[in-house]
Amino acid sequence: MEKKREKIKKRVMAALELPSAPAEELAAVLREVKLHRLYVDRDITGLLRKQGDVRNVQELLADADIFVALDRSFTDRIAAIGARFDSRSDELYHTMLVHEQQLRSTCGLPTYEHFNTAIEVKFLDEGHYKNPLDFGASVDYAMSYFSLTLRSFLEAGEKMGAHYESAKFDAACLHLPLSGEWAIFHERRSIWEHGHAKGTRHENVAVFDASRSELLSAFRVSLSRLRGVRQGESFNPMTHPAVSGSTRKLPIDGFRSNDEVKSAYMTAQQFYSEDLREEVRGARLCEWIRAYTVVKEIAKKHIESHPLIGQPATLLLHKNADFFLAEFAAAGIPVKSAEQILCRFTFNASSKDILDAPLIPFNDELVLVPTAAMLIEPAFSLESLLKSIRSKRDEPNHELQFIGPGFEKLTRRVLTDAGIVARKVKHKNRDCDVAFVLEEDVLFLCECKGRFQTSDFRSYVELEAELVRDAAQQHRKTCDYFESNLAHVRDRLGLAPAWVPSRVVRVILTSAKLGRVRISEDFYVIDENMFYAFFARKKLSMRPLTSRRRTFVHDARLDGPITVDAFVAYMNDPPSISRTRMLLEEREVHFELDGRNITFKDVECYGELLKEHKEGAVWTFPGTTVHHYS
């Protein structure tokens, strides 16, 4: 990434050193400065200040000064906390204790009752929260902030070792108020860097307003839909005849608990797998699921075996690497796979958070924060872990090779189950993933883009950009070719030799959830859930968090036979998006900076209900039955 940034910096400097540039070119350069955070570079800001009479440059520098100052204020506050400790490892140890104490308090688990400082966390926007699902988002704040500080502790490179002192625990508690503030600031900065927050400044007030950004609203809706589905699955108990607490058989041949059944099912959905045998980063999917399950079992056993916390050290679990390797092996994971998994499970400077990499290296041991480990959902943790691993070219791993074919296969299966002939059409170097006909003469040509889910604004921006740029360019060429060479389509779909469509509809399908419709003028761009819901005739359902009873939303487009008009109308206004958009609310978050009030305005989805239940859409266990309870 550093090499790429330096290359971009050189290009930007060369453009800024020119005597003058057209307004459009300068605007493009300024976008690069923001997007790649070059406004913190002295060489760049020096060149920008020479053009201080240009309004766009003035605005960028004024905005950037505020974000740099806010960032510095957080850094100074974090450094002030660190100054209270003898070493970075000292701070890490006491911060781990604080984090575990906080999570136990939140989850109602046994805590150490003799700390001087009571655990209390407040969030800047908690006044908007309407139910536990809203509050769950704020718990993520604390998790991401702890992981951020954890990375900085490990980067220090010193030998880890410490012992508990009450004054140091009190000092580590000072991190808690920062957790929500830092996460909120970090996201608001990203929104501004992508050009979706307009800054206005007065004497002692600065306002960054993103509340009118359609892309931000789309991201919020996308994330809300993702949370709804994931929470819906977590509230959907499953069981299986092959459950045995001590089995060494790996999913889907055996399961150690009903939770592992559910995790296996959701992993199969996430990765479009039929048997969980695909290998990822040195281990099969079934082995990754089992390893996360084992870590959760170890954490649960530790908590249950200490109903009373006699000393702070008991909050955490300390074991050497051989212990975890032995536990993995005893649970049926081959040694080579176990070694690869342990390496990825060990938190390092590039890890995202401890739900993905739950083992923290400390004092020649690996420390498990038990309550955090209990919160792991293997399907989501594995996806997040893989997203954080970069390729040899230092690029994010956004796609696995087997996701695309699996996604295509599922799409064709959904159509086949609806009684529609659907095929892949290939000729020479042209490839249409899914082709099908409705009402005898309307041809649909579909491109499938299997992608991981997006959980941050930057990733969602990149997702939409890829769909309307790269995917659209590719699919346009494909459609043009097969519309001009219909013989290949006729042959694959078993159509008459003289068949000609009265209309061709071009569709791009993605596995990642979208937050708005018609992001492209030339194509219908929809996601898997929309596609499945229409052709499987699945009405949107909502369920209160306190009940298993669902309320189904009537949709006339899902009644009667499948028609072209109904499908087009559905793509133009999918209920999963329109209903979620009703949850959008404007909000304001305030920061103080040297006597100046900094206000961020944006939108968020609150009061979410569980929705988009997708029962049996991807995978069922061969030869047996998965039991769902609704």
C-alpha positions in Angstrom: 0.0 0.0 0.0 2.9 2.4 0.8 4.4 2.0 -2.7 1.0 2.6 -4.3 0.5 5.8 -2.1 4.0 7.1 -3.1 3.1 6.6 -6.7 -0.1 8.5 -6.3 1.7 11.3 -4.4 4.2 11.8 -7.2 1.4 12.0 -9.7 -0.5 14.5 -7.6 2.6 16.6 -7.0 3.4 16.8 -10.7 -0.1 18.0 -11.3 0.0 20.7 -8.6 3.4 22.0 -9.7 2.0 23.0 -13.1 1.4 26.7 -13.4 -2.3 26.3 -14.0 -4.8 23.5 -14.6 -8.4 23.4 -15.9 -11.0 23.4 -13.2 -12.0 19.8 -13.9 -8.4 18.5 -13.7 -7.8 20.4 -10.5 -11.0 19.0 -9.0 -9.8 15.5 -9.9 -6.5 16.1 -8.2 -8.2 17.4 -5.1 -10.3 14.3 -4.9 -7.1 12.2 -5.0 -5.7 14.3 -2.2 -8.7 13.6 0.0 -9.2 10.0 -1.0 -5.6 8.9 -0.3 -5.3 11.2 2.8 -2.4 13.1 1.1 -3.6 16.3 3.0 -1.5 15.2 5.9 1.7 15.3 3.7 3.7 18.5 4.1 4.9 18.4 0.5 1.3 18.2 -0.8 -0.1 20.9 1.6 2.8 23.2 0.7 1.9 23.0 -3.0 -1.8 23.5 -2.2 -1.2 26.6 -0.1 0.5 28.2 -3.1 -2.9 28.0 -4.8 -4.7 29.4 -1.8 -6.6 31.9 -3.9 -8.5 29.0 -5.5 -11.8 28.5 -3.7 -11.8 24.6 -3.9 -8.3 24.5 -2.5 -9.2 26.9 0.3 -12.1 24.7 1.3 -10.1 21.5 1.2 -7.3 23.0 3.4 -9.8 24.4 5.9 -11.7 21.1 6.2 -8.4 19.1 6.3 -7.1 21.3 9.1 -10.1 20.3 11.2 -9.8 16.5 10.6 -6.0 16.6 11.2 -6.6 18.5 14.5 -9.3 16.1 15.6 -7.1 13.1 14.7 -4.2 14.7 16.7 -6.5 15.3 19.7 -7.4 11.6 19.8 -3.8 10.7 19.4 -2.8 13.0 22.3 -5.6 11.6 24.5 -4.5 8.0 23.8 -0.9 9.0 24.4 -1.8 10.6 27.7 -3.4 7.4 28.8 -0.3 5.5 27.8 1.9 7.8 29.8 0.4 6.4 33.0 1.9 3.0 32.3 5.5 1.7 32.7 5.4 -0.1 29.3 3.1 -0.8 26.3 2.7 -4.4 27.5 1.6 -3.0 30.9 -1.1 -1.0 29.2 -2.1 -3.9 27.0 -2.6 -6.2 29.9 -4.8 -3.8 31.9 -6.7 -2.8 28.8 -7.5 -6.5 28.1 -8.9 -6.7 31.7 -11.0 -3.6 31.2 -12.4 -5.0 27.9 -13.3 -8.3 29.4 -14.9 -6.7 32.5 -16.9 -4.4 30.2 -18.2 -7.2 28.0 -19.1 -9.4 31.0 -21.0 -6.5 32.5 -22.9 -5.9 29.2 -23.7 -9.7 28.9 -24.6 -10.2 32.5 -21.7 -12.6 33.2 -19.6 -12.9 36.5 -17.3 -10.0 37.0 -14.5 -9.0 39.4 -16.3 -7.0 42.0 -13.4 -5.2 43.7 -12.2 -2.8 41.0 -12.1 0.8 42.1 -13.6 2.0 38.8 -17.0 1.0 37.7 -17.4 0.1 34.1 -19.7 2.5 32.3 -19.7 3.3 28.6 -21.7 6.1 27.0 -22.0 6.7 23.2 -22.5 10.0 21.4 -25.6 8.8 19.6 -27.2 6.4 22.1 -30.2 8.7 22.5 -31.4 7.3 19.1 -31.3 3.7 20.1 -34.7 2.0 20.1 -34.0 -1.6 20.7 -31.2 -4.1 21.5 -30.3 -4.4 17.8 -29.4 -0.7 17.7 -27.3 -1.1 20.8 -25.4 -3.9 19.2 -23.9 -1.5 16.8 -22.4 0.5 19.6 -20.9 -2.6 21.1 -19.0 -2.8 17.8 -17.5 0.6 18.6 -15.8 -0.8 21.6 -14.6 -3.9 19.8 -13.1 -1.9 16.9 -11.4 0.6 19.2 -9.9 -2.1 21.4 -8.6 -3.8 18.3 -7.1 -0.5 17.1 -5.2 0.1 20.3 -4.2 -3.6 20.4 -2.5 -3.3 17.1 -0.5 -0.3 18.3 0.5 -2.2 21.4 1.8 -5.1 19.3 3.6 -2.8 16.9 5.8 -1.6 19.8 7.7 -4.9 19.5 8.7 -5.1 23.2 8.7 -8.3 25.2 5.2 -8.6 26.7 4.8 -9.1 30.4 2.9 -7.4 33.2 1.0 -7.9 36.5 -2.2 -6.3 37.8 -2.2 -3.0 39.7 -5.4 -1.3 40.6 -4.2 2.2 39.6 -3.3 0.9 36.2 -6.7 -0.7 35.7 -8.2 2.7 36.6 -6.0 4.3 34.0 -7.0 1.7 31.3 -10.6 2.6 31.9 -9.9 6.0 30.4 -10.0 4.2 27.0 -13.7 3.5 27.3 -15.1 7.0 26.6 -12.8 7.1 23.5 -14.2 3.9 21.9 -17.4 5.3 20.5 -15.9 8.7 19.7 -13.0 7.3 17.7 -15.2 5.0 15.7 -17.7 7.7 14.9 -14.9 10.2 13.9 -13.1 7.6 11.8 -16.2 6.9 9.8 -17.1 10.6 9.4 -13.6 11.3 8.1 -14.0 8.5 5.5 -17.4 10.0 4.4 -15.7 13.4 3.9 -12.7 11.9 2.1 -15.0 10.3 -0.4 -16.7 13.7 -1.1 -20.0 13.0 0.6 -19.9 15.6 3.4 -19.9 19.4 2.8 -18.0 21.5 5.3 -19.1 24.9 6.4 -17.2 27.0 9.0 -17.9 30.0 11.2 -16.0 31.5 14.1 -16.3 28.8 16.7 -18.4 26.3 14.7 -17.7 23.8 11.9 -20.4 21.6 10.4 -19.9 18.7 8.1 -23.2 17.7 6.5 -23.6 14.3 4.8 -27.4 14.0 5.5 -28.3 14.6 1.8 -25.8 12.1 0.5 -27.7 9.4 -1.4 -24.6 7.1 -1.4 -24.4 7.4 2.4 -28.1 6.6 2.7 -27.6 3.6 0.4 -24.7 2.4 2.6 -26.8 2.7 5.8 -29.7 0.8 4.2 -27.2 -1.9 3.0 -25.7 -2.3 6.4 -29.1 -2.4 8.1 -30.2 -5.1 5.7 -27.1 -7.1 6.5 -27.6 -6.7 10.2 -31.2 -7.8 9.8 -30.3 -10.9 8.0 -27.5 -11.9 10.3 -29.5 -11.2 13.4 -32.4 -13.1 11.8 -30.2 -16.1 11.3 -28.8 -15.9 14.9 -32.4 -16.0 16.3 -33.3 -19.0 14.1 -32.3 -22.1 16.0 -31.3 -25.2 14.1 -30.6 -28.8 15.1 -29.3 -31.9 13.3 -29.2 -35.6 14.0 -25.4 -35.7 13.7 -24.8 -33.4 16.7 -22.4 -35.0 19.3 -20.5 -32.9 21.8 -17.2 -34.8 21.4 -17.3 -35.7 17.7 -14.1 -35.4 15.6 -16.2 -35.5 12.4 -16.1 -32.1 10.7 -19.1 -30.3 9.3 -21.2 -31.4 7.5 -20.5 -35.0 8.5 -20.7 -34.2 12.2 -21.4 -31.3 14.6 -20.4 -30.5 18.1 -23.4 -28.4 18.9 -26.6 -26.9 17.4 -24.6 -23.6 17.3 -22.1 -25.3 15.0 -25.0 -26.5 12.8 -26.2 -23.0 12.4 -22.6 -21.7 11.8 -22.1 -24.4 9.1 -25.3 -23.4 7.4 -24.5 -19.7 7.4 -20.9 -20.4 6.2 -22.3 -22.4 3.3 -24.6 -19.4 2.5 -21.7 -16.9 2.8 -19.4 -18.8 0.5 -21.9 -20.6 -1.8 -20.5 -24.0 -0.7 -22.4 -27.3 -0.9 -20.1 -29.4 1.3 -17.7 -27.0 3.1 -14.7 -28.7 1.6 -13.3 -25.8 -0.3 -9.8 -24.8 0.9 -9.1 -21.2 2.0 -5.7 -20.0 3.2 -4.4 -23.5 4.1 -7.6 -25.0 5.6 -11.0 -26.2 4.5 -14.1 -24.2 5.4 -15.2 -27.0 7.6 -11.9 -26.8 9.5 -12.2 -23.1 10.0 -15.7 -23.5 11.4 -14.5 -26.2 13.8 -11.6 -24.1 15.0 -13.8 -21.1 15.8 -16.2 -23.5 17.5 -13.4 -24.9 19.7 -12.3 -21.4 20.7 -15.8 -20.6 21.8 -16.0 -23.9 23.7 -12.7 -23.1 25.5 -14.0 -19.6 26.4 -17.4 -21.0 27.6 -15.6 -23.6 29.8 -13.4 -21.0 31.3 -16.3 -18.7 32.2 -18.4 -21.6 33.6 -15.5 -23.0 35.7 -15.0 -19.6 37.4 -18.5 -18.5 38.7 -16.7 -16.3 41.2 -13.8 -14.1 40.1 -11.4 -14.1 43.0 -8.7 -12.2 41.3 -8.5 -10.0 38.1 -6.2 -12.4 36.3 -9.0 -15.0 36.2 -11.0 -12.7 33.8 -8.6 -13.8 31.0 -7.4 -17.2 29.8 -3.7 -17.7 29.2 -2.4 -20.7 27.3 0.6 -21.6 25.1 0.3 -22.3 21.4 0.6 -26.0 21.9 -2.6 -26.0 24.0 -4.7 -24.6 21.2 -3.0 -26.9 18.6 -3.8 -29.9 20.7 -7.5 -28.8 21.2 -7.8 -28.3 17.4 -6.4 -31.7 16.7 -8.6 -33.4 19.4 -11.6 -31.8 17.6 -10.7 -33.5 14.3 -8.6 -30.8 12.5 -5.5 -32.1 10.7 -2.2 -30.9 12.1 -1.2 -28.9 9.0 -4.5 -27.1 8.9 -4.5 -26.5 12.6 -1.1 -24.7 12.3 -2.3 -22.5 9.5 -5.5 -21.6 11.4 -3.5 -20.9 14.6 -1.3 -18.5 12.7 -4.4 -16.6 11.3 -6.1 -16.7 14.7 -3.1 -15.0 16.4 -3.8 -11.3 16.5 -1.1 -9.1 14.7 -0.6 -5.6 13.4 -2.8 -6.3 10.3 -5.7 -8.0 12.1 -9.1 -6.4 12.0 -10.5 -7.3 15.4 -10.5 -10.0 18.0 -13.7 -11.6 16.7 -11.7 -12.7 13.7 -8.3 -13.3 15.3 -9.2 -14.0 19.0 -5.8 -15.1 20.3 -3.6 -12.2 21.6 0.2 -12.9 21.9 1.4 -11.9 25.4 4.3 -13.0 27.5 5.1 -16.0 25.3 1.5 -17.2 25.6 -1.7 -16.6 23.8 -4.4 -14.8 25.7 -8.1 -15.3 25.0 -10.6 -12.6 26.0 -13.4 -15.1 26.9 -16.5 -13.0 26.5 -15.4 -11.6 23.2 -14.7 -15.1 22.0 -18.3 -16.1 23.0 -19.6 -13.4 20.7 -17.9 -15.0 17.6 -20.1 -16.2 14.8 -17.8 -18.3 12.7 -19.4 -17.6 9.4 -19.1 -13.8 9.8 -15.7 -13.9 11.5 -14.2 -16.1 8.8 -15.4 -13.7 6.0 -14.1 -10.7 7.9 -10.8 -12.5 8.5 -10.4 -13.3 4.8 -11.2 -9.7 3.8 -8.4 -8.4 5.9 -5.8 -10.7 4.3 -4.0 -9.0 1.4 -2.6 -10.7 -1.7 1.0 -10.8 -2.7 0.4 -7.5 -4.6 -0.7 -6.0 -1.3 -4.3 -5.8 -2.5 -7.4 -6.7 -0.4 -8.7 -10.2 -1.0 -12.3 -9.2 -2.0 -13.2 -12.4 -3.8 -12.5 -16.1 -3.5 -12.3 -18.2 -6.7 -15.1 -20.5 -5.8 -17.6 -17.8 -4.7 -18.4 -16.7 -8.3 -19.2 -20.2 -9.7 -21.2 -21.0 -6.6 -23.2 -17.8 -6.9 -24.0 -18.5 -10.5 -25.1 -22.1 -9.7 -27.4 -20.8 -7.0 -28.9 -18.2 -9.3 -29.7 -20.8 -12.0 -31.1 -23.2 -9.3 -33.5 -20.5 -8.0 -34.8 -20.1 -11.6 -35.0 -23.8 -12.2 -37.0 -24.3 -9.0 -39.4 -21.7 -10.3 -39.9 -23.8 -13.5 -37.8 -21.5 -15.7 -35.1 -22.8 -18.0 -31.8 -21.0 -17.1 -28.4 -21.7 -18.6 -24.9 -20.4 -18.8 -24.1 -19.3 -22.4 -20.5 -19.4 -23.6 -18.8 -19.0 -26.9 -15.1 -18.3 -27.5 -14.1 -15.6 -25.0 -17.7 -14.5 -24.3 -19.5 -15.7 -21.2 -23.0 -14.9 -20.0 -23.5 -16.3 -16.5 -27.3 -16.8 -16.6 -29.7 -16.5 -19.5 -33.4 -17.1 -19.3 -36.7 -16.2 -21.0 -40.0 -15.0 -19.5 -43.3 -14.9 -21.3 -41.8 -16.8 -24.3 -40.1 -13.8 -25.9 -38.4 -11.6 -23.3 -34.7 -12.5 -22.9 -32.8 -11.8 -19.6 -29.0 -11.8 -19.7 -27.5 -11.8 -16.2 -23.9 -11.2 -15.0 -23.2 -12.6 -11.5 -20.7 -10.8 -9.2 -19.9 -12.8 -6.1 -18.6 -10.4 -3.5 -18.2 -10.3 0.2 -20.6 -8.2 2.2 -19.6 -4.6 2.9 -19.6 -3.3 6.4 -17.8 0.1 6.0 -18.4 3.1 3.9 -15.3 2.9 1.8 -16.0 -0.7 0.8 -19.6 0.1 -0.1 -18.4 3.0 -2.3 -16.0 0.6 -4.0 -18.7 -2.0 -4.5 -21.1 0.4 -6.3 -18.3 1.8 -8.4 -17.2 -1.6 -9.5 -20.8 -2.6 -10.4 -21.5 0.5 -12.5 -18.0 0.6 -14.0 -16.2 -2.6 -14.4 -19.1 -5.1 -14.2 -21.2 -2.9 -16.5 -18.5 -2.5 -19.1 -17.9 -6.3 -19.1 -21.6 -7.2 -19.3 -22.3 -4.6 -22.0 -19.8 -6.3 -24.3 -21.3 -9.7 -23.4 -24.9 -8.6 -24.1 -24.0 -6.9 -27.3 -22.3 -10.0 -28.6 -25.0 -12.5 -27.7 -27.8 -10.2 -28.9 -26.0 -10.2 -32.3 -25.4 -13.9 -32.2 -28.6 -15.3 -30.9 -27.9 -18.8 -32.2 -25.8 -19.5 -29.1 -28.6 -18.4 -26.8 -31.2 -20.5 -28.8 -29.0 -23.5 -28.6 -28.4 -23.4 -24.8 -32.0 -22.5 -23.9 -33.6 -25.0 -26.4 -35.4 -22.3 -28.4 -36.7 -22.6 -31.9 -34.2 -21.8 -34.7 -36.1 -18.7 -35.7 -36.7 -17.4 -32.2 -36.1 -13.7 -31.8 -36.7 -11.8 -28.5 -39.2 -8.9 -28.4 -37.1 -7.4 -25.7 -33.7 -7.9 -23.9 -33.3 -7.0 -20.3 -29.8 -6.7 -18.9 -29.2 -7.5 -15.3 -26.2 -7.4 -13.0 -26.5 -9.6 -9.8 -24.3 -9.2 -6.8 -24.1 -11.3 -3.7 -23.4 -8.2 -1.5 -26.4 -6.3 -0.2 -27.3 -3.1 -2.0 -28.9 0.0 -0.4 -30.6 1.6 -3.4 -32.0 0.8 -6.8 -31.1 1.8 -10.4 -27.5 2.7 -9.7 -26.9 2.2 -13.5 -29.0 3.7 -16.3 -28.2 0.8 -18.7 -28.7 -2.2 -16.4 -30.8 -3.4 -13.6 -28.4 -3.9 -10.7 -29.9 -6.0 -7.9 -28.6 -8.3 -5.2 -29.2 -12.0 -4.5 -31.8 -11.5 -1.8 -34.0 -9.4 -4.2 -33.6 -12.0 -7.0 -34.3 -14.9 -4.7 -37.3 -13.3 -3.0 -39.0 -12.6 -6.3 -38.5 -16.0 -8.0 -39.0 -18.0 -4.8 -42.1 -15.9 -4.0 -40.8 -15.1 -0.6 -42.6 -12.1 1.0 -40.7 -9.8 3.3 -41.1 -10.7 6.9 -40.6 -8.7 10.1 -40.3 -10.0 13.6 -39.9 -8.2 16.9 -36.8 -9.1 18.9 -38.9 -10.5 21.7 -40.9 -12.9 19.6 -40.5 -15.7 17.1 -43.8 -14.7 15.4 -43.3 -13.1 12.0 -45.5 -10.6 10.2 -45.4 -11.0 6.4 -45.7 -8.0 4.2 -48.2 -8.5 1.4 -46.8 -7.9 -2.1 -49.1 -8.3 -5.1 -46.0 -8.7 -7.4 -45.4 -12.1 -5.7 -48.9 -13.3 -6.3 -49.9 -15.4 -9.3 -47.7 -16.3 -12.2 -44.2 -14.8 -12.7 -44.4 -12.0 -15.3 -41.9 -9.6 -16.9 -43.8 -6.5 -15.7 -43.9 -7.9 -12.1 -40.1 -8.7 -12.1 -39.2 -5.3 -13.6 -41.4 -3.5 -11.1 -39.8 -5.5 -8.3 -36.3 -4.6 -9.5 -37.4 -0.9 -9.6 -38.8 -1.0 -6.1 -37.6 -4.0 -4.0 -39.5 -4.1 -0.6 -36.3 -5.0 1.2 -34.8 -1.6 0.3 -38.0 0.5 0.5 -38.9 -0.8 3.9 -35.5 -0.4 5.3 -35.3 3.2 4.0 -38.2 4.0 6.2 -35.8 3.5 9.2 -33.5 6.3 8.1 -33.2 9.2 10.5 -31.1 12.3 10.4 -28.7 12.7 13.4 -26.1 15.1 14.7 -22.9 14.2 16.6 -20.8 16.8 18.3 -17.1 17.1 19.1 -15.2 19.8 21.0 -11.9 20.9 19.7 -10.0 23.8 21.4 -13.1 25.6 22.2 -14.7 25.0 18.8 -17.8 22.9 18.2 -17.5 20.4 15.4 -20.8 19.0 14.2 -21.3 16.0 11.9 -24.7 15.6 10.3 -25.6 12.3 8.7 -28.3 9.6 8.6 -28.6 6.2 10.2 -31.1 3.3 10.4 -32.6 2.9 13.8 -35.3 0.7 15.3 -34.5 -2.2 13.0 -36.6 -5.3 12.8 -35.5 -8.8 11.8 -36.3 -9.3 8.1 -35.3 -10.9 4.8 -35.4 -14.5 6.3 -34.0 -16.7 3.5 -34.8 -20.2 4.7 -33.2 -23.0 2.7 -32.0 -20.8 -0.1 -28.5 -22.0 -0.5 -27.8 -25.3 1.1 -29.3 -28.2 3.0 -27.4 -31.1 4.5 -27.3 -34.0 2.1 -29.4 -37.0 3.0 -30.7 -35.5 6.3 -32.9 -32.7 7.4 -32.0 -29.4 9.0 -34.7 -28.4 11.4 -35.7 -24.7 11.6 -37.8 -23.3 14.3 -39.8 -20.2 13.4 
